[in-house]
Amino acid sequence: TEIYTFTIGPDAANKPGCAGRAGVFSEVRLVHPDPSASPEQTVAPGQQGQVVVSMQSLEAFGGYWHRPDADRSAIREGWYFTGDLATADEEGDLWVSGRVDDMINSGGENIYPEEIENALANSPDVREVVVVGTPDDKWGHAVTAFLVGAPDDSPSQTIEKIERFSRDESGLPSMKRPKRFVVVDQIPKSAVGKILRRRLTDGDFVRLADSGEETP
């Protein structure tokens, strides 16, 4: 609603899920995903970046109502920082891949949960998986996978199988492989099906098994 129609994807049949490209009166860039990045710090083609939109658009808002803190966070040098992460394909169309807020900084490296989730979801022993960063004394934040296992497996069997899959079959480099796996009874979601990652990072879940602890 801050910018209204800043991208349009007219080819939904051939590109399902694509966000398209800048619409009429809009200018869109992909910049470095660091939250403090300048709108001039654009990323190279094919690289993931944060979607920013020029506020010169006729459809752009002028700022948040009585929210100078929100203005400082989202508006810089005449550009609105949407908080969405995306990549651009060879035709210049955007594919949204996550949120800046979900990015994990572990050992000084920026890690994107979606890439890890997609890799682990290929395991036949996992029904659902969500990756978040949890506090860690050594790494700052540890890549942690919360998952629901197959119905016929015990929580400890799920842990054993997903650890092996992550190491031997996921294709993830060691830096991106989860340092902790937690089996839960269900992934917390909103009424409309949106994953509530904050509840996982806040510890609001029922833990069935945890690779970071000895399972009874």
C-alpha positions in Angstrom: 0.0 0.0 0.0 3.0 2.4 0.4 3.8 2.3 -3.3 0.7 0.5 -4.6 1.4 -1.2 -8.0 5.2 -1.0 -8.2 5.6 -4.3 -10.2 3.3 -6.1 -12.6 3.6 -9.7 -13.8 1.4 -10.0 -16.9 2.7 -13.5 -17.9 1.4 -15.5 -15.0 0.7 -18.6 -17.2 4.3 -19.0 -18.2 5.9 -17.6 -15.1 3.7 -18.6 -12.1 4.8 -16.9 -8.9 6.8 -14.2 -10.7 6.4 -10.6 -9.4 7.1 -9.2 -12.8 8.8 -5.9 -13.5 8.4 -2.2 -12.7 4.9 -0.9 -13.6 3.9 2.5 -15.1 5.3 5.4 -13.2 7.6 3.1 -11.1 11.3 2.6 -10.8 12.5 -0.5 -9.0 16.0 -1.6 -8.0 17.6 -4.6 -6.2 20.2 -3.4 -3.7 22.5 -5.1 -1.2 20.3 -6.9 1.4 22.1 -5.3 4.3 19.4 -3.4 6.3 21.5 -0.2 6.2 22.4 -0.4 2.5 22.1 2.7 0.2 19.8 2.7 -2.8 23.0 3.1 -4.9 24.4 -0.3 -3.7 22.7 -2.3 -6.5 23.5 -6.0 -6.9 24.8 -7.7 -10.0 22.3 -9.5 -12.3 21.2 -12.8 -10.9 22.2 -11.9 -7.4 19.6 -11.7 -4.6 18.9 -8.2 -3.3 16.3 -6.1 -1.5 13.6 -4.6 -3.6 13.6 -0.8 -3.3 11.2 1.5 -5.1 11.5 5.2 -6.1 9.2 7.5 -4.2 9.0 9.7 -7.2 6.2 7.4 -8.4 2.8 9.1 -8.6 1.4 6.2 -6.6 3.9 6.5 -3.7 3.0 7.7 -0.3 4.7 10.6 1.4 5.6 8.8 4.6 4.0 7.1 7.6 1.5 9.0 9.6 3.2 10.3 12.7 5.8 7.5 12.5 9.2 9.1 12.1 10.8 5.9 13.3 9.2 4.0 10.5 10.2 6.6 8.0 13.9 6.3 9.1 13.7 2.6 8.8 12.1 2.3 5.4 12.8 5.5 3.5 16.3 6.5 2.3 17.4 9.0 -0.3 14.0 9.1 -1.9 13.6 5.3 -2.1 11.3 3.0 -0.2 12.8 -0.1 1.1 10.2 -2.8 0.9 12.0 -5.5 3.0 11.4 -8.0 0.3 14.3 -10.1 -1.1 14.2 -11.0 -4.8 16.3 -12.0 -7.8 15.9 -10.8 -11.4 15.8 -13.3 -14.3 17.4 -12.8 -17.7 14.3 -10.9 -18.8 14.4 -8.5 -15.9 11.5 -10.0 -14.1 11.6 -10.2 -10.3 11.2 -13.4 -8.2 10.5 -12.7 -4.6 12.5 -15.1 -2.4 11.9 -14.0 1.2 12.2 -11.1 3.7 15.2 -9.2 4.9 14.0 -9.7 8.5 14.3 -13.5 8.0 17.9 -13.4 6.9 20.3 -15.1 9.3 23.7 -13.7 10.1 25.9 -16.6 11.3 29.6 -16.3 11.8 29.5 -13.0 9.9 27.8 -14.5 6.8 24.3 -13.7 5.5 22.3 -16.8 5.1 18.9 -17.0 3.4 16.4 -19.5 5.0 14.6 -20.2 1.8 17.6 -21.9 0.1 18.0 -24.2 3.0 14.3 -24.9 3.3 14.1 -25.9 -0.3 17.1 -28.2 0.0 15.8 -30.0 3.1 12.3 -30.2 1.7 13.6 -32.7 -0.8 14.0 -35.3 2.0 11.3 -37.9 1.9 11.4 -38.0 5.7 10.2 -34.4 6.2 6.7 -33.1 5.8 7.4 -29.5 6.7 10.5 -27.5 7.4 11.2 -23.9 8.5 14.7 -22.4 9.0 15.4 -19.6 11.4 18.4 -18.2 13.3 18.5 -18.9 17.0 21.0 -17.2 19.5 24.3 -18.9 19.7 27.4 -18.0 21.8 29.9 -19.0 19.1 28.1 -18.0 15.8 25.9 -15.1 16.9 23.0 -16.9 15.4 22.9 -20.6 14.5 21.0 -21.9 11.5 18.2 -24.0 13.1 15.7 -26.2 11.2 12.3 -26.8 12.7 10.6 -29.7 11.1 7.7 -32.0 11.1 8.7 -35.6 10.3 7.0 -38.5 8.6 4.1 -40.0 10.5 5.7 -43.4 10.9 9.0 -42.1 12.3 9.7 -41.3 15.9 11.1 -37.8 16.6 14.5 -39.3 17.2 14.4 -41.2 13.9 13.5 -38.0 12.1 16.5 -36.2 13.6 18.8 -39.0 12.6 17.5 -39.1 9.0 17.5 -35.4 8.4 21.0 -35.0 9.8 22.2 -37.6 7.4 20.3 -36.1 4.5 21.6 -32.6 5.3 25.2 -33.9 5.4 25.2 -36.3 2.5 22.3 -35.5 0.1 21.1 -31.9 0.4 23.9 -30.3 -1.6 24.3 -27.6 1.0 27.8 -26.4 1.9 28.8 -26.9 5.5 28.3 -23.2 6.3 24.6 -23.4 5.3 23.8 -26.8 6.8 21.7 -26.4 10.0 23.7 -26.6 13.2 20.6 -27.7 15.1 17.4 -29.6 14.1 14.2 -29.5 16.2 11.3 -31.8 15.6 8.0 -30.1 16.5 4.4 -31.2 16.6 3.4 -28.6 14.0 4.8 -25.4 12.3 3.0 -22.4 13.8 0.9 -20.5 11.2 -1.6 -17.7 11.1 -5.3 -18.1 10.2 -4.4 -17.5 6.6 -1.5 -20.0 6.5 1.4 -17.6 7.0 4.3 -19.2 8.8 4.9 -17.4 12.2 8.7 -17.5 12.4 8.8 -15.2 15.4 7.0 -17.8 17.5 9.8 -20.3 16.7 12.6 -17.8 17.6 10.7 -16.9 20.8 10.5 -20.6 21.8 6.7 -20.8 21.5 6.5 -24.4 20.2 6.1 -28.0 21.4 9.5 -29.7 21.0 9.5 -33.4 20.4 13.2 -33.9 19.7 16.2 -31.6 19.6 19.6 -32.4 18.1 21.1 -29.9 20.5 20.0 -31.8 23.5 20.0 -35.4 24.6 16.7 -36.9 23.5 15.0 -38.9 26.3 
